[in-house]
Amino acid sequence: MKPDDNFSDRVFSLAELLTDPPSVVINQNKYTTFTNFLPIDQSDKNSIVFCSQIDRQGFDTITNTNANIVLAHVDLYNLFRKDFDDIHKTILFYKNPKLAFIRILNQCYALKAEAVIDESAKIHPAAKIASNISIGAFAVIGKCEIGVNSSIGANTIIYDETKIGENVKIGSSCNIGSEGFGFVKDDRGNLISFPHIGGVIIEDDVEIFPFCDVSRGSLTNTIIRKGAKLSFQVHIAHNCDIGKNCILTAAARVAGSAIINENCVLGNGSIVRDKVIVGKNVNIGAGAVVVKDIPDNVTIVGNPAEEIEQYKKMRRHFKKYFK
């Protein structure tokens, strides 16, 4: 579905879309349907909106919105419980109203989305394409596998020996599974290419935004694990292993055979050197250059990257002697 499509041509039932039960509901049966999603300060009576604020301003925002259905923070209800008696909207209270809103929005997009394979796409006859697949204009699909409910953007190339799971989204102009960059010098100093005969495995629920590059493995596979998200212009080199639910923001670079364990966040323009192992739940700051293994549950910044507290000590030391 196009990003500028709206929902005005369909009425959605709130009850059918609630995957998570709210902690508290006010006026549950007063307003039960909606047609669109808008910011809370730009809404109309047919909108569903959310408010994460937990203060008087949040209460006033809910009071003044034109939307008839609001998802709000349960702590706001606890603070202003009596005041909500005078509000004639349907309000559902959650610990994380934004997350509940996003889940409803995703379900509505799924209801409207149509699987289309553009006639200009080139697909290898031996490719294994599951049902409900979208493939954009001028995409090239090699001898690979693509799981159900996945989509491939326009002008993207998926090379042979790539396995893509279910519910995977790959944006436009991506390069998935091309040969990695590897050379060895011979006795005369000539560069001899290392043939890359591995593949790429992209597990379920991965999202890869436009202009990303994922190189195939040299002898084994490059792996992007379940739920990982790659923003624009991310590069993943050969034999890398990107863990579950990792977030790689714009222009992050991961060099060959590096391992990024689950739930890590790589900031814009950050670089992870080849063969480095990054632990679980690590936050890597924007522009950081990681040149050594990193333990679990830390934040690292700088070039070369250090744990943030160590980096602050170094900064104080340099300021002391270089005023």
Secondary structure, 3 states (H helix, E strand, C coil): CCCCCCCCCCCEEHHHHCCCCCCEEECCCCCCEECEECCHHHCCCCEEEEECCCCHHHHHHHHHCCCCEEEEEHHHHHHCCCHHHHCCCEEEEECCHHHHHHHHHHHHHHHHCCCCECCCCEECCCCEECCCCEECCCCEECCCEECCCCEECCCCEECCCEEECCCCEECCCCEEEECCCCEEECCCCCEEECCCCCCEEECCCCEECCCCEEECCCCCCEEECCCCEECCCCEECCCCEECCCCEECCCCEECCCCEECCCCEECCCCEECCCCEECCCCEECCCCEECCCECCCCEEECCCCEEHHHHHHHHHHHHHHCC
